[in-house]
Amino acid sequence: MATDALSLTFSALADPTRRAILADLIRGPRTVAELATPFAISAPAISKHLKVLERAGLIARGRKAQTRPCGLQTQPLELAFDYLDEYRRFWDQSLDRLDAHLRALQAGEPDDGSR
């Protein structure tokens, strides 16, 4: 099982239930009961999802009286964004080169292979 931060983040994000939980936490901290409400799954199943999110550093659990509110932690998401942004730049540059090549072809310019 992968233990580096990026692998834990992507593994946690791979599940639609966990992504929905994170989307709910964008609005602010929620109790476990509040997070479980939209799902037709058991309390232990929600707890397992929360443990995966917590292990990945995507949520933090606090303690407030008898409840354990969960809050969104954005640092792992920022690391994932930075990782994916490298690929976005690669594809942007590749598409820009393709666009220039196609424009040159349409204009009837010879392709010298330097693009």
Residue pairs with C-beta under 8 A, 6 or more apart in sequence:
2 8
2 11
5 56
5 57
5 76
5 79
6 79
6 80
6 83
8 55
8 56
8 57
8 76
9 56
9 57
9 58
9 76
9 77
9 79
9 80
10 80
11 52
11 56
12 18
12 52
12 53
12 55
12 56
12 58
13 19
13 22
13 58
13 80
15 49
15 52
17 39
17 41
17 49
18 49
18 52
18 53
18 58
20 38
20 39
21 35
21 49
21 50
21 53
21 59
22 53
22 58
22 59
22 72
24 30
24 34
24 35
24 38
25 35
25 59
25 70
25 71
25 72
26 72
28 71
29 62
29 69
29 70
29 71
30 69
30 70
31 67
31 68
31 69
31 70
32 43
32 46
32 47
32 50
32 67
32 68
32 70
33 67
35 46
35 50
35 70
36 43
36 46
39 45
39 46
50 59
50 61
50 70
53 59
53 70
54 60
54 61
56 76
57 73
57 75
57 76
58 72
58 73
58 76
58 77
59 70
59 71
59 72
59 73
60 70
60 71
60 73
61 68
61 69
61 70
61 71
62 68
62 69
62 70
62 71
97 115
100 115
101 111
101 115
104 111
104 115
105 111
